[in-house]
Amino acid sequence: MHIFFSGIGGTAIGPLALIAKQAGYTVSGSDKQDSQYIQYLRKQGLTNIHIGQTHEQIDTVHNEKPIDWFVYTSALPLENPHAPELAFCREQGIKTSKRDELLNQIITDKKLKMIAIAGTHGKTTTTTMVVWLFKQLGVPISYSVGAKIPFGDMGQYVEGSEYFVYECDEFDRNFLAFEPALSLITGVTWDHHEIFPTREDYQQAFQEFISQSDHTIIWQEDAEYLHLAVTPQLSIQDSADEAITDITLAGLYNRLDAWLAIQAVRRITHETVNTLTVHMNGFPGLQRRMEQIIPNLYSDYAHTPEKIRGAMSVALEVAEEKNQNLVVVYEPLTNRRQHYMLDDYGDCFAGTNRLYWIPSYLAREDPTQRIIPPEELISHLPDRSFAIAAERNTGLKKSIQKHLDDGDMVVCMAGGGGDSLDEWVRKEFSRT
């Protein structure tokens, strides 16, 4: 079967394309722009990828080898319901679907059980931690992770594995397509407002997802937020559990994510908490989660108040240990989200000595909404004495370099993909 992936450079589509290739399918794809993810996929053998998403390009691919299934990112019909690739597939009678239908097909064909990691924040880190623990125990595992990891591919199908570990995103209600054997809820805070117009809509979606899961591991705070009744299908965790202090990873939120991962793998393997904690303390991290680009310069995938607080918890511990000033460069993800988050940042940057706030990364935007400039977003911080509006330009590069020369710790927080702050800082400062 020939599967064509539109938006193959995305952090959800890309791993699925790898999995499909490893499961024996013919894979091709496209994306609107080149990126580090695209380059990574090509190195993994997915060479039939073209940049641009025109009628002519997909027609060429189809003529070379007929496409049987067209899988697209959720953003495609939202951005353009008449997208050329979609139109071509409809004309040709090619099966089209979002990624969830294909993944369910693979899981059924390979007789896998899903371990789903869902939540507003912490999904990628927790998913990676679960995979790490299985690998440390020598248990064959298939998985999909939304980031590059140092101990495997972003996505992998392993012949003979019993479980599939999946970062189960709520955007476009994707997670409601699955019925997991085990689910982990990493934290719930209203997000994706264009999909869930009210807080209650968001809560209801998570309630429904949990009802579809055979068993769910969840924090007490989230169980209360979602108004869940205590049942045998819930394992409710206490974030104040003293055993969590045995986890030595930097950052409180990392330690909490690690605890959920330990509980999940313990449930499957019946290994002891102590053994799993020892393995977890060796966790090597993953790309864009406090990833060091060069000494003292880091990149982190933080773009909501909760994610920022998580990144700050790690950064402040590292900076304090090294007696450094902490500098943050922040690029918000989507202008649309800022209209809802304007007053939600609060003190999430507390502890920062200097904050450079640059314009939002634009994606899936509502054209009727005005672009909120950094100056206005900063004005809503309760304490803005340390924050300045900036642009991603040579002036910002000089400022970052000056901080590095002074021995400061600089953390770039950005959730965007191609042409984001993350890619810019790698290009401007990488020594490789």
N, C-alpha and C positions, 0 to 999 in steps of 0.2 A: 504494500500500500504506500502511495506517495502522499505525504502530508506537507502542506505548505503553511508556514507560520508567519502571519502578518504581525509586525511589531516584535520580531524575534529578539531584538536587543533589550526587551523589557525584562525586569527581574523575576517575572512570573512565567512569561512565555519562553524565555531563553532556557531555563533549566528543563522545562517540559520538552523542548526540542531535543535536548541532549538525551533525555530519558527515552524518547521515541526512537532515536537513532540506536541506542544501546539495546532497545527491545526488538530491533530488527526491521524498523520501518525506513523507507526512503524519506529523507528530510530536505526541504528547501525553505527559503524564507526571504523576508524583506523588512526594512525599517526605513523611516523617513530621514534618519541621520546616522552617520557612523558614530561609534562610541567605543569605549574600552570593553564593554560587554560583547560587542560585535567582534572585536579583535580576539577576545578570549574564545568565543565560540568557534571562530575559524581555526584557531590553534587546536581545538578539540576535534577537528575533522568535519565541521559543518561548513563546507566551503561554498556551497551553492546559495549564497546570500547576496542580495543586491540592495544598494542604497537607492531609495526612491520607490514610490508605490503607485506606478502608473499602469494603465490598461495594457500598454505595449510590453512592459517588462514582464508582467505575469503571463501574458500571452506567449512570450518567448519560452518561459519556463514550461508552460503547459504543452507546447509543441514538442519540446525536447523529450518530455516524459509526462504523460497525462496526470494531472493532479486529481487525487481521489477525495481528499478532505482538506478544506480550508479552515484553519484555526486562527482566530483573531483576538487581539487584546480588547478588553472591555472598553478602552478609550476610543477605539476606531469608530463605531457607529455614533458615539456621543459627539465626537468632533465633526464627523461627516457621514450621515446616514447613506449618502450616495457616493461613498468612496469608490474610486475606480476599480480596486481589486474586488470589492464586494459586488459591484455591478457586473464585472467580468464573470465571476463565479455563478451568479444568478443566471446570466445569459447562457452559460455552458452547462447548467444543471449540476454543478459541483456541490457536494455536501458542505455546508458551512456551519460552524458553531464556535462558541467561546471555549476556552481551555478546559472548563470543568467536564464537558461531555466526553472529550478525548481521554482525560485522566481517568474518569470512571470506567471507560472502555478498557484501558490498560489494566486497571486494578482488577476488573472482572476477568479479563483474559488470563492474567497471571496469578489469579486467586490470592490476592494480597488483602491484608487488613490495614485500614488507615489509622494512623496516629496523627490527629490534626492539632495544630497549634494556632489558636485564634486569639484576637484581642486588638485593642487600639494601638498598643505599643509593646515592644519586646518580642514580637513574633519571630523575627529573623534570628535574633540572638538565642532565644530558647530552642527554636528548631535545630539550630546548629549544635547547641549543647546536647540535645537528645541524641543526635547522630553521633557526636563525639563519644558519648558514653557507650552506645552500642558498639562502636568500633573498638573502644578500649577493652570491652569484654569479649571481643572476637565474634560477635553475633552478626551474621549477614543482614544487611539492612538496605532497602531502597529508599530514596528520599528526593525532595526538592527544596532547595534553600534559595532565598532571594538575594544572595550575595556570594561573592567569591570567598572560598574558605581555604585555609592552608593545608588541609589534610584530605582533600578530595575535590571532585567536580561540584559545580553548583547543583547539578541534578545527576542522579545515578540510578539505574536499574541493575540489581544484582540477582542473577539467576539463583533460585533456591531460597530467596528471602521470604519471610512470612509477613513482615510489616513494611508499610510505606509511610514514612514520616513526611508530613506535608505542612508547609506554611500556608494556612488557610485564611485568605484575605476576605474581609467583609465588603470591600468595595464592589459595587454593582451586585451585591447580595451573592457573590460567588460562593461563599461557604455554605449556603443553603442547598447547594447541589449535592452535598455529600452526607453520608451516614456513617460517621467514624466509629471504630471499635473503642477508641479512647480519644478524648479531647482535653486539651489544656487551655485555660483562659488566662492570659497573661496580664490582663488589666482592661477595663472598659471605661472609656470616656467619649462622649459624643463627638463624632467625626464624620467626614464624607457627607456634608450637609446637602449636597446636590442630589444625593441618593436617599438620604434619610432626613426629610425636612424638619422633623422634630426629635427631641431627645427620646421621646416615647417610642418613635419608630425604630430608633437605633437599639433601644433596650429590647423591644419586641423581637427584632431580628436575632439577637443573641439568645433570647429565651427559646426561640424556635430552633436555633442551631443546637443548643444544649439538649433539647427534647429529642433531636434526631441522633444523638450520640449514645452509645451503649453505656459509657461511663465518662464522667467529667471531673477533672481536678481543677479547683478554683479557689481563689483567695476569699476569706470571709467578707472582706470589704466589697468585693465584686458580687458575691452571692446576695448581699444585702441590697446593693445598688440595683440589681436585676430582679429583686423581690422573689428570689427562688425559695421554694419550700425545701426543707431538709428531706432528702430521700436516700435510699441505698445507692442510687446511681450517681451521687455526688460525693467527692472526697474534698472536704472544705479544709483549707490550710490556714494556719495562723501565722501572719507575717512577723509575729514577735517570738516565734518558736526559737528557743535557745540553741538548738542544733544548727540553725542557719549560721551562727557565728563561727562554726567550724569551717565554713567556706571562706577561703582566703582571697578570692578574686577582688580586684579593686572595684569599688562602687557598690552602694547599697542595692541599686536596681539590678545590677549584674548578679549579685548574690541571691536576690529573690527569684530571678529567672532561673538561676542554677538549681534552686530548691525545687521548683516545679519540674524541671528536667529530671532531677534525681527521683522524685516521687513517681514520675511516669515510667522510667526505666526499671525502677524497683518493682512496680506493679507487674510488669511483663516478665522480668527475669528472676524475681525473688532474691536478688542480690541484696546485701546489707547496705544500710545508709552509710555506714562508715567507709566501706569499700568504694561506693559510688562517689562519696565526697572526696576521697583521696584522688580518684581519677579526675573529678571535676576541677580540683585545684590545679591540675596541669593543663586546663583548657587554654588553647593558644590564641583564641579570639578569631575575628573574621574581618573582612574588608569593610572599611567605612564605619567601624564601631571602635572609636578611639584608636584608629590605625595611624601609626607613625609613618609620615612621608619621608622626612629627614629628621635628624635630632631636634626635638622640641617643637616640631610642627606636625599637627595631627588633623585627621579628617574624621568627621562623625556624621552619621545619617540622622540628625536631629532636626525636626521641623514642626513639632507640636509642643506645647508646654510640658507635657508629660515626658516626651522623648528628650527635650532639652534638660529637664531636671535629672533624668537618668544620665545623660552625658556629663552634666555638671558634677554629679556625685562622684564620677570616676575622675574627672579632670581636677577637681579640688583636692581629692586624696593624693593624686600624683604630684600636683603642684606643691602641696604642703610638705610632702615627703622630701621633695627636692628644694624646698625653700625658694620657690619661684613665684613671680607674679603671673597671673592668668589673664590671657588676652583671648577674646572670642571674636570671630568673624562670622556673621550670621546672614544666610540667604534663605528667606522664607520660601516654602514650597506652595505655589499658586496664590495668585491675588484673591481668587474666590474664597479660599480658606480664611484669609486675613479679615474679610468682612464679618466673619463669625467669631474670630479669635481676638479681635481688637483689644478687648479688655481682659483677656484671659492669661496674658503672659505674666502679669503680677510680678513676683520677685524671683522668677525662674532663673534669671541671670545673676542672682545675688552671689557675691564672692568674686565677681569678675572685676579686674582692675581697669580694663578698657574693652568696650564693645563696639565693633564696627558693624553697622547694620546696612546691608546693601539691598538693592531692589529685588523684589520677589522673582523667583523662577516661574515663568508662565507656562501652564499646561492645562488643557481641558477647561479653559476659561469661559466665563459668561460674558459675551461681548457687550452686554448692557451695563456691566459693573465698571465703575471708574477704577483706575489703578491707584491704590493707596501708596503714597511715597514713604520711604523710610522715616523721614522727619515726623510724619503724622503718627506712624506706628510707635516710634520712640516716645512721643508725647504722652502716650497712654501708660508708660511705665511709672510706677509709684516713685522710683528713684531713677532718674535718667542722667545723673551727673557724670557717669562714666561712659555714656553712650553717645556716639556720633554717627551721622549719616555718611555713607561713603559710596563709591562706585567701584566696580571691579575693573581697575585700570592700573597704569604704571604707578600712580600715586599710592594705591593700596599695596601694591607689591613692595614699594619702598618702605612703607610703614611696617609691613610684616617683617621685612628683612631687618629693620631697625630693632624691632622687639626681639628677634632671634639673636642679633648681635649683642643685645643687652642681657641675654640669658633668660628671657621670658618664655613661658609655655604658651604657644599659640594653637588654638583649636578652631578649625573651620567647620561650621555646622551647616549642612545643606542636604536637602532631600531629593534634589533634581537629578536627572540622568545626564544625557549628552549635553555638552556646553553648559554645565553647571559650575558652581564654585568649586566643587570637588575636582572636576576635570581641569579647571583653570589652574588650581593650586598645584596639581601634579605636574602640569606642563611647565609652569613657571619656576618650580622649586626642585623637582626631582633631579637627583644627581646621576640617574641611570640613563 
